[in-house]
Amino acid sequence: MSKKEILLTLLQHGRLTEFKGDACDVQALKEHIGIRQNITAWAEDLNWVWPDGSPAKWNDKYWDHGTPKPGYPLHEALNDVFMNQDKYSIGCYTASKLLMVQGVLDYFRRIKKDRVQQERVKQRLLADHDPLRYIEPGRMWDFEKDFDPRELHRPGKLLKIEYRIAPKNFVPGDWVHFLNTDPASYRKTGYEGSNPIYLGRNKFADYFNDHHHSYTYQQKLDEVYQWRNGVFSRLRDAEKIKPLTPEDVEILSRPPSEGGLLTDMRVFPYFFGYEDLPELAARPASE
């Protein structure tokens, strides 16, 4: 993914990206672009195992059910998730979080080699001893029926959120959510929606290499839509596929409140080192 495409998509119509205060600085822009580029780099060759309703699986050398074990640096446990992918069976929500955490922490540790920001990121991730929990703002899930109102104002450890983004407006490194609005298939574990990272070049990350490592926008939209037709495997359930017309794609590109599947929010990293990050409330490790 080129830095040029990231910059140009940040400038496209349909969204506002503000670098204000101390972040009103060209270096803040360059760093933000670099972080987004690193997120997409880690997302381009993934082969994790899809649990399909079964419990998640982690390499128990480094992880205890998604929590790093003591005795290993956080970056070492994270690197193992990407280097030994066959030892991990995870859903798309966890996959999205892993990519964001790896992309940000690895940027400061390996690419920029900024120890101050690396430690700052680590401290935020480990504030409750669970680096994959609460990295996104709580209000990201306020549309779910079981949403806890107390989560509404909880900030994310690493990520912030913008709403009212125009349909089909994506920047490489965005975390995007497609909501499954079909009541029946929504109840099937793992099919409540899809959480891909946008890679640029009209590609979305394929965490399980079901589709040659990426989906186009229309393919991702079609994947989520076909769940209501019982298409949970493109090979096994091929006869159930009902092709979408261009008019269908246009309708499904709207927010769920208007009959579509694509939410109008985009989730992406803070401007580390250039904006005041929100304080994290103290939480017990077992919460």
C-alpha positions as CSV (number, residue, x, y, z in Angstrom):
1,M,0.0,0.0,0.0
2,S,1.5,3.3,-1.1
3,K,1.6,6.4,1.2
4,K,0.3,8.4,-1.7
5,E,-3.0,6.5,-1.9
6,I,-3.4,6.9,1.9
7,L,-2.9,10.6,1.6
8,L,-5.2,11.0,-1.4
9,T,-8.0,9.0,0.3
10,L,-7.7,11.1,3.5
11,L,-8.4,14.1,1.2
12,Q,-11.4,12.6,-0.7
13,H,-14.9,13.9,-0.4
14,G,-17.2,12.4,2.2
15,R,-15.2,12.6,5.4
16,L,-13.3,15.1,7.5
17,T,-10.0,14.3,9.0
18,E,-8.8,16.9,11.4
19,F,-5.2,17.5,12.6
20,K,-5.7,20.2,15.2
21,G,-3.9,21.6,18.2
22,D,-0.5,20.0,18.5
23,A,-1.5,17.5,15.8
24,C,-1.7,20.4,13.3
25,D,1.7,19.4,12.1
26,V,3.0,17.7,8.9
27,Q,4.9,15.2,11.0
28,A,1.7,14.1,12.6
29,L,0.2,13.5,9.2
30,K,3.3,11.5,8.0
31,E,3.3,9.4,11.1
32,H,-0.5,8.7,10.8
33,I,0.0,7.6,7.2
34,G,2.9,5.4,8.3
35,I,0.8,3.6,10.9
36,R,-2.0,3.0,8.4
37,Q,0.5,1.7,5.9
38,N,1.9,-0.7,8.5
39,I,-1.6,-2.0,9.5
40,T,-2.3,-2.8,5.9
41,A,1.1,-4.5,5.4
42,W,0.3,-7.0,8.2
43,A,-3.1,-7.6,6.8
44,E,-2.1,-8.7,3.3
45,D,-1.1,-12.4,3.8
46,L,-3.3,-13.9,6.5
47,N,-4.3,-17.6,6.9
48,W,-5.9,-17.8,10.4
49,V,-8.4,-20.6,11.0
50,W,-12.1,-19.7,11.1
51,P,-13.6,-21.2,14.3
52,D,-17.2,-21.2,12.8
53,G,-18.9,-21.1,16.2
54,S,-16.3,-23.3,18.0
55,P,-14.1,-21.9,20.8
56,A,-11.2,-19.8,19.7
57,K,-7.7,-21.4,19.7
58,W,-4.5,-19.8,20.7
59,N,-0.9,-20.9,20.9
60,D,-0.7,-21.7,24.6
61,K,3.0,-21.1,24.7
62,Y,2.3,-17.4,24.6
63,W,-1.4,-17.0,25.2
64,D,-4.0,-18.0,27.8
65,H,-7.3,-17.7,25.9
66,G,-6.4,-14.4,24.3
67,T,-4.4,-13.0,27.2
68,P,-0.6,-13.0,26.9
69,K,1.2,-15.2,29.4
70,P,3.7,-13.7,31.8
71,G,7.4,-14.0,30.9
72,Y,7.2,-13.0,27.2
73,P,7.4,-9.4,25.8
74,L,4.1,-8.3,24.3
75,H,5.6,-7.8,20.9
76,E,6.9,-11.4,20.9
77,A,3.4,-12.9,21.7
78,L,1.9,-10.7,19.0
79,N,4.5,-11.6,16.4
80,D,3.7,-15.3,17.0
81,V,0.1,-14.7,16.0
82,F,1.2,-13.6,12.6
83,M,4.2,-15.9,12.1
84,N,2.5,-19.1,13.2
85,Q,-1.0,-18.5,12.0
86,D,-2.1,-22.2,11.8
87,K,-1.9,-22.3,15.6
88,Y,-4.7,-19.7,15.9
89,S,-8.4,-20.0,15.4
90,I,-10.1,-16.7,15.8
91,G,-13.1,-14.6,14.6
92,C,-13.0,-11.5,12.5
93,Y,-13.5,-9.2,15.5
94,T,-10.4,-10.5,17.3
95,A,-8.6,-10.5,13.9
96,S,-9.3,-6.8,13.5
97,K,-8.1,-6.0,17.0
98,L,-4.9,-8.0,16.5
99,L,-4.2,-6.1,13.3
100,M,-4.7,-2.7,14.8
101,V,-2.5,-3.6,17.9
102,Q,0.2,-5.1,15.8
103,G,0.2,-2.3,13.2
104,V,0.5,0.4,15.8
105,L,3.0,-1.2,18.3
106,D,5.2,-2.6,15.5
107,Y,5.3,0.8,13.8
108,F,6.9,2.4,16.9
109,R,9.0,-0.5,17.8
110,R,10.4,-1.7,14.4
111,I,9.8,1.1,11.8
112,K,10.1,4.4,13.6
113,K,12.1,3.0,16.6
114,D,10.5,5.4,19.0
115,R,10.9,4.0,22.5
116,V,8.9,6.7,24.1
117,Q,5.8,6.1,22.0
118,Q,6.3,2.3,22.0
119,E,6.1,2.4,25.8
120,R,3.2,4.7,25.8
121,V,1.3,2.3,23.5
122,K,2.3,-0.7,25.7
123,Q,1.1,1.0,28.9
124,R,-2.3,1.7,27.4
125,L,-2.6,-1.8,26.1
126,L,-1.6,-3.4,29.4
127,A,-3.5,-1.0,31.7
128,D,-5.9,-3.8,32.6
129,H,-3.4,-6.6,31.7
130,D,-5.5,-7.5,28.7
131,P,-4.0,-5.9,25.6
132,L,-6.8,-7.0,23.1
133,R,-9.6,-5.6,25.2
134,Y,-11.2,-2.2,24.9
135,I,-8.8,-1.0,22.1
136,E,-11.8,0.5,20.3
137,P,-14.3,3.0,21.8
138,G,-17.3,1.4,23.6
139,R,-19.8,3.3,21.5
140,M,-18.7,1.4,18.4
141,W,-21.3,-1.3,19.4
142,D,-24.1,0.9,20.6
143,F,-26.4,-0.6,17.9
144,E,-26.4,-4.0,19.5
145,K,-29.4,-5.1,21.5
146,D,-27.4,-6.1,24.5
147,F,-25.3,-2.9,24.5
148,D,-24.3,-1.7,28.0
149,P,-25.1,2.1,28.3
150,R,-22.1,2.4,30.7
151,E,-19.8,1.7,27.7
152,L,-21.1,4.7,25.7
153,H,-18.4,7.1,26.9
154,R,-15.5,4.6,27.3
155,P,-12.6,5.7,25.1
156,G,-10.5,3.2,23.1
157,K,-7.0,2.4,24.2
158,L,-5.6,2.8,20.7
159,L,-8.5,3.8,18.4
160,K,-11.0,6.5,17.8
161,I,-14.1,6.6,15.8
162,E,-15.8,8.9,13.3
163,Y,-19.4,8.8,12.1
164,R,-21.4,10.0,9.2
165,I,-18.8,8.9,6.7
166,A,-20.1,8.8,3.1
167,P,-20.8,5.4,1.6
168,K,-17.9,3.7,-0.2
169,N,-15.5,6.2,1.5
170,F,-12.5,4.2,2.9
171,V,-8.9,5.0,3.8
172,P,-6.4,2.2,4.0
173,G,-6.1,1.2,7.6
174,D,-9.8,1.9,8.4
175,W,-11.6,-0.7,10.5
176,V,-15.0,-1.0,8.7
177,H,-18.2,-2.8,9.9
178,F,-20.8,-4.4,7.7
179,L,-23.8,-5.3,9.8
180,N,-25.8,-8.4,9.1
181,T,-29.4,-7.0,9.2
182,D,-31.1,-10.4,8.7
183,P,-32.6,-11.5,12.1
184,A,-32.3,-15.2,11.4
185,S,-28.7,-15.5,10.3
186,Y,-27.6,-12.8,12.7
187,R,-28.2,-15.2,15.6
188,K,-25.6,-17.6,14.1
189,T,-22.4,-17.2,16.1
190,G,-19.8,-15.4,14.0
191,Y,-22.2,-14.1,11.4
192,E,-23.5,-11.0,13.2
193,G,-21.5,-8.9,10.8
194,S,-18.1,-8.5,9.3
195,N,-15.1,-6.5,10.6
196,P,-12.6,-6.1,7.7
197,I,-9.7,-3.7,7.5
198,Y,-9.6,-1.7,4.3
199,L,-6.3,-2.4,2.4
200,G,-6.6,0.2,-0.4
201,R,-6.9,-0.6,-4.1
202,N,-10.6,-1.5,-3.5
203,K,-9.5,-4.5,-1.3
204,F,-10.6,-5.6,2.1
205,A,-8.6,-8.0,4.3
206,D,-9.4,-11.7,4.1
207,Y,-8.3,-13.0,7.5
208,F,-8.8,-16.7,6.6
209,N,-7.6,-16.8,3.0
210,D,-11.1,-17.9,1.8
211,H,-10.8,-15.5,-1.2
212,H,-7.2,-15.2,-2.2
213,H,-6.3,-12.9,0.7
214,S,-8.8,-10.1,-0.1
215,Y,-12.3,-9.1,-1.2
216,T,-13.3,-6.2,-3.3
217,Y,-16.0,-3.9,-1.9
218,Q,-18.8,-5.6,-3.9
219,Q,-17.5,-9.1,-2.9
220,K,-17.5,-8.2,0.8
221,L,-21.0,-6.7,0.6
222,D,-22.2,-9.8,-1.2
223,E,-20.6,-12.1,1.3
224,V,-22.5,-10.6,4.2
225,Y,-25.8,-10.3,2.3
226,Q,-25.7,-14.0,1.2
227,W,-25.7,-15.2,4.8
228,R,-29.5,-14.6,4.8
229,N,-29.7,-17.1,2.0
230,G,-27.8,-19.7,4.0
231,V,-24.6,-19.2,2.1
232,F,-21.9,-19.8,4.7
233,S,-19.5,-21.6,2.4
234,R,-19.2,-20.4,-1.2
235,L,-18.3,-23.9,-2.4
236,R,-20.8,-25.9,-0.3
237,D,-23.7,-23.5,-0.6
238,A,-23.1,-22.2,-4.1
239,E,-26.6,-23.2,-5.4
240,K,-28.2,-20.9,-2.7
241,I,-26.4,-17.7,-4.0
242,K,-28.8,-15.0,-5.3
243,P,-26.7,-12.6,-7.4
244,L,-27.0,-8.9,-6.6
245,T,-27.9,-6.4,-9.2
246,P,-26.2,-3.0,-9.4
247,E,-29.3,-1.5,-7.8
248,D,-29.0,-4.0,-4.9
249,V,-25.4,-3.0,-4.4
250,E,-26.4,0.7,-4.3
251,I,-29.1,0.0,-1.7
252,L,-26.9,-2.3,0.5
253,S,-24.2,0.4,0.5
254,R,-26.5,2.6,2.6
255,P,-26.4,2.6,6.5
256,P,-28.5,-0.1,8.1
257,S,-31.1,2.5,9.2
258,E,-31.7,3.1,5.5
259,G,-31.9,-0.6,4.5
260,G,-28.2,-1.2,3.8
261,L,-25.4,-3.2,5.5
262,L,-22.5,-0.7,5.6
263,T,-22.3,1.3,8.8
264,D,-21.3,4.9,8.5
265,M,-18.5,4.7,11.1
266,R,-14.8,4.3,10.5
267,V,-12.4,3.3,13.3
268,F,-8.7,4.2,13.2
269,P,-5.6,5.0,15.4
270,Y,-5.1,8.1,17.4
271,F,-2.5,10.6,16.4
272,F,0.0,9.3,18.9
273,G,2.4,11.9,20.2
274,Y,0.5,14.8,18.7
275,E,-2.9,14.8,20.6
276,D,-3.9,14.3,24.2
277,L,-5.2,10.8,24.5
278,P,-8.2,10.2,26.7
279,E,-7.5,8.8,30.1
280,L,-8.4,5.2,30.7
281,A,-10.6,4.2,33.6
282,A,-9.0,1.7,36.0
283,R,-10.6,-1.7,35.4
284,P,-9.8,-5.0,37.3
285,A,-8.0,-7.5,35.2
286,S,-10.8,-10.0,35.5
287,E,-13.5,-7.7,34.3
